[in-house]
Amino acid sequence: MGRKAKARSLEVHFEVIELKVRLHQFLSKTGHFSSKREAKDAVWRGEITVNGSIVKDIAYQFNPRTRPVEYNGRRLFLPDSDITFVMNKPSGYLCARINDNERAIGKRSVFDLFEEHVDATVHARLLTVGRLDEATTGLLIVTTSGDLVHRITAPEHHVLKRYWVSAKRPLTEEAEQQLIEGVSIELESEGVISYYLTQPARLERVHERDFILEVSEGKKRQVRRMVAAVGNAVEHLHRLSIANATLDQFDLDEGALVEVKPSEIESWFEQT
């Protein structure tokens, strides 16, 4: 083996070593434990699993990128690592953090559904990728990655989103054509009303009152406002997909969620 080949081999070997960390060091960095002693005690009590197996050796070395760590069944993460979930959002939940006053009047947040699945430090970092209003159901992406939020929601990226729309009245041919070509909708910001012409959309009829609408924008309550602009109203709204991520492929009951891997996320943006 030549010098250059040996050097490359050593570099790869060192990279592998650097990816590994001792279990007690990982636990201390998660921010979940108040002291190193508390983290070690949790290991010795058998409350920590690595890749599904209980580990009682505080010096155990592993790669946290490939081997998930759980504390009493709850996933732990390093502060600088990101995690992304797909959820089948149920009706009656807000895509926002809510305060005690809002809870007192019966409001609920989608973030409540994550409390049993992630550590408090991760829970505090979760963001919804765009928002679905309280009554809307379907595909919702929740992540700690600001980059992913921007990649999907930034207007210049034109990421397609598909919705199943159930209207209150049959959709006329004229209204269908208007939705496809673009309609003027009202937008409100800090009490000021403005008008916005939506970009061309795709529409697929399913029944008289049901159709699938595909848009590349994400204005507040846009689909509901578009349907209202053609003289109809939305009775139920359900998001089917974002980019190449479809709710069907995850087979989630309403209110259920699943973690997705970085490789899966990249597949959402592949050209088809």
ABEGO torsion letter per residue (X at the ends): XBAAAAAAAAAAAAAAAAABBBAAAAAAAAGABABAAAAAAAAAAGABBBGGBBBABAABBBBAAABBBBBGGBBBBBAABBBBBBBBBBBGBBBBBBBAAAAAAGBBBAAAAAAAABBAAAAAABBBBEBBBAABBEBBBBBABAAAAAAAABAAAGBBBBBBBBBABBBBAAAAAAAAAEBBBBBBBGGBBBBBBBBBBBBBBABAABBBBBBABABBGAAAAAAAAAGBBBABBBBABBEABBAAAAGBBBGBBBBBBAAAAAAAABBX
